[in-house]
Amino acid sequence: MGFTAGRGSQIGSSAARAWSLGPSITWAAFDLGSVRAQIRSADADAEGALANYEQQVLLALEESENAFSDYNKRQQRLVALMRQSESSRA
């Protein structure tokens, strides 16, 4: 719902020249530079978010690889200690 008035004090009063009721659509057709800048900004934000996501995935893979490597080393150490223990009993 909207009113058109010559003065701000007349908005909503019977002195308003016109009124309308219905949905309103705003389109920046004549401000294409601003629209393009907003698109570039949104693209840059998306690229930044993607780069951050990729970095987090690589970090998670590195941490997993380190954990598996550490586990393997500990398993080898355990086997060596068990063999050492068995040979000392014999």
CNS distance restraints for C-alpha pairs under 8 A (distance, minus, plus):
assign (resid   1 and name CA) (resid  19 and name CA) 7.24 0.50 0.50
assign (resid   1 and name CA) (resid  20 and name CA) 5.46 0.50 0.50
assign (resid   1 and name CA) (resid  21 and name CA) 4.16 0.50 0.50
assign (resid   1 and name CA) (resid  22 and name CA) 6.01 0.50 0.50
assign (resid   1 and name CA) (resid  23 and name CA) 7.76 0.50 0.50
assign (resid   2 and name CA) (resid  19 and name CA) 5.45 0.50 0.50
assign (resid   2 and name CA) (resid  20 and name CA) 5.31 0.50 0.50
assign (resid   2 and name CA) (resid  21 and name CA) 6.52 0.50 0.50
assign (resid   3 and name CA) (resid  11 and name CA) 6.08 0.50 0.50
assign (resid   3 and name CA) (resid  12 and name CA) 6.31 0.50 0.50
assign (resid   3 and name CA) (resid  16 and name CA) 6.37 0.50 0.50
assign (resid   3 and name CA) (resid  17 and name CA) 7.48 0.50 0.50
assign (resid   3 and name CA) (resid  18 and name CA) 5.73 0.50 0.50
assign (resid   3 and name CA) (resid  19 and name CA) 4.29 0.50 0.50
assign (resid   3 and name CA) (resid  20 and name CA) 6.59 0.50 0.50
assign (resid   4 and name CA) (resid  11 and name CA) 6.78 0.50 0.50
assign (resid   4 and name CA) (resid  16 and name CA) 5.70 0.50 0.50
assign (resid   4 and name CA) (resid  17 and name CA) 5.67 0.50 0.50
assign (resid   4 and name CA) (resid  18 and name CA) 5.22 0.50 0.50
assign (resid   4 and name CA) (resid  19 and name CA) 6.22 0.50 0.50
assign (resid   5 and name CA) (resid  10 and name CA) 5.79 0.50 0.50
assign (resid   5 and name CA) (resid  11 and name CA) 5.53 0.50 0.50
assign (resid   5 and name CA) (resid  15 and name CA) 7.20 0.50 0.50
assign (resid   5 and name CA) (resid  16 and name CA) 4.44 0.50 0.50
assign (resid   5 and name CA) (resid  17 and name CA) 5.57 0.50 0.50
assign (resid   5 and name CA) (resid  18 and name CA) 7.33 0.50 0.50
assign (resid   6 and name CA) (resid  10 and name CA) 7.03 0.50 0.50
assign (resid   6 and name CA) (resid  16 and name CA) 7.23 0.50 0.50
assign (resid   6 and name CA) (resid  17 and name CA) 7.70 0.50 0.50
assign (resid   7 and name CA) (resid  11 and name CA) 7.10 0.50 0.50
assign (resid  10 and name CA) (resid  14 and name CA) 7.65 0.50 0.50
assign (resid  10 and name CA) (resid  15 and name CA) 5.76 0.50 0.50
assign (resid  10 and name CA) (resid  16 and name CA) 5.71 0.50 0.50
assign (resid  11 and name CA) (resid  15 and name CA) 7.71 0.50 0.50
assign (resid  11 and name CA) (resid  16 and name CA) 5.82 0.50 0.50
assign (resid  12 and name CA) (resid  16 and name CA) 6.55 0.50 0.50
assign (resid  28 and name CA) (resid  32 and name CA) 6.74 0.50 0.50
assign (resid  28 and name CA) (resid  35 and name CA) 7.18 0.50 0.50
assign (resid  31 and name CA) (resid  35 and name CA) 6.52 0.50 0.50
assign (resid  32 and name CA) (resid  36 and name CA) 5.96 0.50 0.50
assign (resid  33 and name CA) (resid  37 and name CA) 6.13 0.50 0.50
assign (resid  34 and name CA) (resid  38 and name CA) 6.17 0.50 0.50
assign (resid  35 and name CA) (resid  39 and name CA) 6.22 0.50 0.50
assign (resid  36 and name CA) (resid  40 and name CA) 6.14 0.50 0.50
assign (resid  37 and name CA) (resid  41 and name CA) 6.07 0.50 0.50
assign (resid  38 and name CA) (resid  42 and name CA) 6.09 0.50 0.50
assign (resid  39 and name CA) (resid  43 and name CA) 6.05 0.50 0.50
assign (resid  40 and name CA) (resid  44 and name CA) 6.08 0.50 0.50
assign (resid  41 and name CA) (resid  45 and name CA) 6.15 0.50 0.50
assign (resid  42 and name CA) (resid  46 and name CA) 6.14 0.50 0.50
assign (resid  43 and name CA) (resid  47 and name CA) 6.11 0.50 0.50
assign (resid  44 and name CA) (resid  48 and name CA) 6.07 0.50 0.50
assign (resid  45 and name CA) (resid  49 and name CA) 6.15 0.50 0.50
assign (resid  46 and name CA) (resid  50 and name CA) 6.13 0.50 0.50
assign (resid  47 and name CA) (resid  51 and name CA) 6.12 0.50 0.50
assign (resid  48 and name CA) (resid  52 and name CA) 6.15 0.50 0.50
assign (resid  49 and name CA) (resid  53 and name CA) 6.13 0.50 0.50
assign (resid  50 and name CA) (resid  54 and name CA) 6.11 0.50 0.50
assign (resid  51 and name CA) (resid  55 and name CA) 6.12 0.50 0.50
assign (resid  52 and name CA) (resid  56 and name CA) 6.23 0.50 0.50
assign (resid  53 and name CA) (resid  57 and name CA) 6.25 0.50 0.50
assign (resid  54 and name CA) (resid  58 and name CA) 6.23 0.50 0.50
assign (resid  55 and name CA) (resid  59 and name CA) 6.13 0.50 0.50
assign (resid  56 and name CA) (resid  60 and name CA) 6.11 0.50 0.50
assign (resid  57 and name CA) (resid  61 and name CA) 6.20 0.50 0.50
assign (resid  58 and name CA) (resid  62 and name CA) 6.15 0.50 0.50
assign (resid  59 and name CA) (resid  63 and name CA) 6.16 0.50 0.50
assign (resid  60 and name CA) (resid  64 and name CA) 6.13 0.50 0.50
assign (resid  61 and name CA) (resid  65 and name CA) 6.11 0.50 0.50
assign (resid  62 and name CA) (resid  66 and name CA) 6.16 0.50 0.50
assign (resid  63 and name CA) (resid  67 and name CA) 6.12 0.50 0.50
assign (resid  64 and name CA) (resid  68 and name CA) 6.19 0.50 0.50
assign (resid  65 and name CA) (resid  69 and name CA) 6.10 0.50 0.50
assign (resid  66 and name CA) (resid  70 and name CA) 6.04 0.50 0.50
assign (resid  67 and name CA) (resid  71 and name CA) 6.07 0.50 0.50
assign (resid  68 and name CA) (resid  72 and name CA) 6.12 0.50 0.50
assign (resid  69 and name CA) (resid  73 and name CA) 6.27 0.50 0.50
assign (resid  70 and name CA) (resid  74 and name CA) 6.21 0.50 0.50
assign (resid  71 and name CA) (resid  75 and name CA) 6.14 0.50 0.50
assign (resid  72 and name CA) (resid  76 and name CA) 6.23 0.50 0.50
assign (resid  73 and name CA) (resid  77 and name CA) 6.16 0.50 0.50
assign (resid  74 and name CA) (resid  78 and name CA) 6.07 0.50 0.50
assign (resid  75 and name CA) (resid  79 and name CA) 6.25 0.50 0.50
assign (resid  76 and name CA) (resid  80 and name CA) 6.21 0.50 0.50
assign (resid  77 and name CA) (resid  81 and name CA) 6.15 0.50 0.50
assign (resid  78 and name CA) (resid  82 and name CA) 6.11 0.50 0.50
assign (resid  79 and name CA) (resid  83 and name CA) 6.20 0.50 0.50
assign (resid  80 and name CA) (resid  84 and name CA) 6.11 0.50 0.50
assign (resid  81 and name CA) (resid  85 and name CA) 6.01 0.50 0.50
assign (resid  82 and name CA) (resid  86 and name CA) 6.15 0.50 0.50
assign (resid  83 and name CA) (resid  87 and name CA) 6.09 0.50 0.50
assign (resid  84 and name CA) (resid  88 and name CA) 6.17 0.50 0.50
assign (resid  85 and name CA) (resid  89 and name CA) 6.48 0.50 0.50
assign (resid  86 and name CA) (resid  90 and name CA) 6.56 0.50 0.50
